[in-house]
Amino acid sequence: MNQIRLMEWRSLLCLSLALSSSACMIFPKSAYDYDFDRESMIENTNGKLEVVELQSKFILFRFYNKAKTSAKIIWDDTSLVDVDGQSHRIIHAGTRLIKSDQSQPATVIPSGAMVSDGVGFADGIQYSGGSWYFTDLVHCSTGCSPPKIEANYGKFLIFTLAVDLEGKRHEYVAKLALKPAAPTK
């Protein structure tokens, strides 16, 4: 199966932004003070959820459909739980930001195919002064003192991806334990 590398994927998202009539969710690369357990992959006979990258405002992931029929990601039933245990509705790549409070259509994944996407807090999007702003996934993620950042080590972000297979709902739950980010080169 041909996989899209992360940089190519970001370029495709930026291209979709340029072609849309209004702002659309993209994932800019930013410095981040947290990393997560790289074994955050959930797999069963029907599918596999692989968390690819944790950014300050987004979680990038891949979902592989291993079932013999098409699968649908049900975005309105997908959620993120922050480090304080608060559940949040998500917004995923390609969703027009002005519609972040509306229902998001399902993404269909044919049998044997894979989708790369990303999610952030839908309730953390604000428009001010002609620009869109996103809430960090973790309080005090960028620009904070080391003691405040270290206070979040060992806490969890929980990403629940809701998938429909032949009319049955399946949940793929990734529990991401926060840890120090690797030093930048």
WOMOCOR-V600497 format. One record per residue. PSI is psi as a letter, one per 30 degrees, with the letter a starting at -180 (* if undefined). OMEGA is omega in degrees with one decimal (999 if undefined). D_LAST is the distance of its C-alpha to the last C-alpha in Angstrom with 2 decimals. Layout:
BEGIN
PSI_OMEGA_D_LAST / PSI_OMEGA_D_LAST
END
This chain:
BEGIN
k_-178.8_31.35 / k_-178.9_29.14 / k_177.6_26.05 / k_177.1_24.31 / l_-174.0_20.57 / e_-178.7_18.79 / e_176.8_18.06 / e_-179.4_21.70 / e_178.1_22.87 / e_178.8_21.34 / e_177.7_22.99 / e_178.9_26.25 / e_178.5_26.15 / e_177.1_25.69 / e_179.4_28.57 / e_177.0_30.72 / e_-178.4_30.14 / e_-178.0_31.34 / f_-177.4_34.39 / l_-177.9_35.42 / f_176.4_37.94 / l_-176.0_36.05 / k_-177.0_32.61 / l_-175.6_31.08 / k_173.5_28.22 / l_-174.5_24.87 / i_178.2_21.38 / k_177.7_18.97 / k_179.3_15.26 / l_175.3_14.25 / k_-178.5_11.90 / k_-174.8_13.52 / g_180.0_14.08 / l_170.4_15.64 / a_179.5_15.40 / l_178.7_18.59 / j_-176.3_20.32 / f_177.3_19.52 / g_-178.9_23.19 / i_178.6_24.28 / k_-178.7_26.43 / k_-175.3_30.14 / k_170.1_32.55 / a_-175.8_36.31 / f_-177.6_38.82 / f_-176.1_38.64 / l_178.9_34.95 / k_173.5_31.33 / k_179.4_28.91 / j_175.0_25.21 / k_-173.2_22.73 / e_-174.1_19.74 / k_174.4_17.49 / j_176.2_17.98 / l_-176.3_17.33 / e_-175.6_18.69 / f_-173.8_21.96 / l_169.7_22.24 / k_177.0_22.22 / k_-176.0_21.83 / l_171.5_24.01 / k_172.1_26.17 / k_-180.0_29.79 / k_176.8_31.69 / j_-179.9_35.49 / f_-178.5_37.03 / l_179.5_40.53 / f_178.7_43.39 / l_177.8_43.79 / l_176.0_41.72 / l_176.6_39.77 / k_171.3_39.25 / k_-180.0_36.46 / j_-174.1_38.42 / e_-178.2_36.15 / f_176.9_38.74 / g_178.6_38.67 / k_-175.8_34.88 / l_172.0_33.28 / k_174.4_30.35 / k_-177.3_31.03 / l_-175.9_28.89 / f_177.2_28.01 / g_178.1_31.43 / g_179.9_33.31 / k_179.0_34.28 / k_-178.7_34.71 / k_169.3_33.72 / k_-177.6_34.88 / l_167.6_32.11 / k_-178.2_31.60 / l_-177.3_30.00 / k_177.8_28.61 / f_178.6_31.36 / k_177.2_33.49 / k_-174.0_34.78 / e_179.8_33.64 / f_179.7_37.15 / g_-175.8_38.35 / f_179.7_35.93 / g_-177.8_38.97 / l_177.4_40.88 / k_179.1_41.16 / k_-179.1_38.57 / l_179.4_40.03 / l_173.0_39.11 / k_179.8_36.82 / k_179.2_38.70 / j_179.3_36.93 / l_177.4_39.25 / k_178.3_39.68 / g_-177.9_36.93 / l_-178.1_34.60 / k_174.2_31.26 / k_172.4_30.02 / k_-177.6_26.51 / a_177.9_26.63 / l_-178.4_25.20 / l_173.8_26.90 / l_-179.6_26.87 / k_176.8_29.61 / e_-179.1_32.63 / g_-179.9_34.04 / g_-179.7_30.91 / k_178.8_31.36 / k_175.5_32.95 / k_-178.1_34.13 / k_175.8_34.50 / h_177.7_35.03 / g_-179.3_34.53 / l_175.3_31.12 / k_179.0_30.13 / k_-179.0_28.12 / k_175.7_26.79 / k_174.7_26.77 / k_177.0_23.64 / e_-179.2_24.09 / k_177.1_23.51 / k_175.0_25.08 / h_-178.5_22.82 / e_-179.9_19.61 / k_176.7_18.10 / g_179.8_19.02 / l_178.4_20.61 / l_-178.9_20.72 / e_179.9_19.10 / e_179.5_22.62 / e_177.8_23.36 / e_-177.9_20.20 / f_179.2_20.83 / f_179.8_24.42 / f_178.9_23.43 / k_-179.4_21.79 / f_175.1_24.29 / l_-173.4_25.89 / k_161.1_26.30 / k_-179.7_26.13 / j_-179.3_28.82 / j_178.8_28.93 / j_179.1_32.38 / j_-179.9_32.94 / k_-177.1_36.68 / k_176.7_37.91 / k_175.5_41.53 / j_179.2_42.88 / h_177.2_46.57 / f_177.3_47.34 / k_179.7_45.70 / k_175.9_42.73 / k_177.0_39.84 / k_174.1_36.93 / j_-172.5_33.49 / j_176.5_31.86 / j_178.3_28.18 / j_-173.1_27.63 / j_178.0_23.96 / k_-178.0_23.33 / k_177.8_20.61 / l_-179.5_18.14 / k_176.4_14.99 / k_176.3_11.91 / k_179.0_9.13 / k_177.9_6.48 / k_-177.6_3.78 / *_999_0.00
END
